[in-house]
Amino acid sequence: MEAGRWQFNGEAIKFSLDGSLLDGQHRLHAISLCGVPVEMLVVRGLPAESQSTMDQGLRRSASDQLNLAGINSTNSDASAVKTFMVWQRGWLYTDKASGAITTTDVVQWATEHPELFELIRRGGAFNRVKARPGLVRAVFAGIAYWHGVETTSVFFQRVLDGAGLEAGSPILALRNRLDRVRGEGFKISDREAIGYFIVAFNRWMTGSHIAKLQQPKGGWNGTNFPKVIGTTQQVLA
């Protein structure tokens, strides 16, 4: 800019309806540093939510976009939203994957479901459970929505620390399965992992015992995939 070699490419400085700067922060900062006037196209009156579609070439993450939307988020929170949406929409046992859910979808869901997003964040207290952090948060939210944070936290705390577990405990069976997956270094699908968590929780809630967790013959599908005990058919995503 100081040397006069700045090339205008039609990219505008963008402001929202309330005058907040949505796009162009770096260009304006550069102009303020060099002290040289530069012609720019300015667009005003854009809806604030349009920021989530700007500068996609910079590969902003879903958590970046959530934070831009005023929703405090980590990468694991954003990952959990995608996992939760895939699970709740019944895509775990279809060809659709989390890639079918866009960043805009994540922001919209978090905006429309603040209570569920808060449950996802609460699940972050159990990051050390031996499973993908985003998956742990998603499962925590999916259970806590129906059974409350207190009950769900007790379950996840026992999964985490293993305190007081006796032979036949479904939580012990879940811990053993997660330990084996982590220890032997093999990967399991989100469908399988979520299924194990749900089976263990359901059996824990009903006081029943189980020696080990395993999928039914042929694996889980849309017909036999476990549902959190006490839930209705309501879809949360």
Secondary structure, DSSP 8 states (H G I E B T S, - for coil): -TTS-----S--EEEETTS-EEE-HHHHHHHHHH-------EEEEE-GGGGGGTTGGG---HHHHHHHTT----HHHHHHHHHHHHHHTT-TTSS--GGGS-HHHHHHHHHH-HHHHHHHHHGGGGTTSSS-HHHHHHHHHHHHHHHHHHHHHHHHHHHHH-TT--TT-HHHHHHHHHHHHHHHT----HHHHHHHHHHHHHHHHHT---S-----TT---TTT----TT--S----
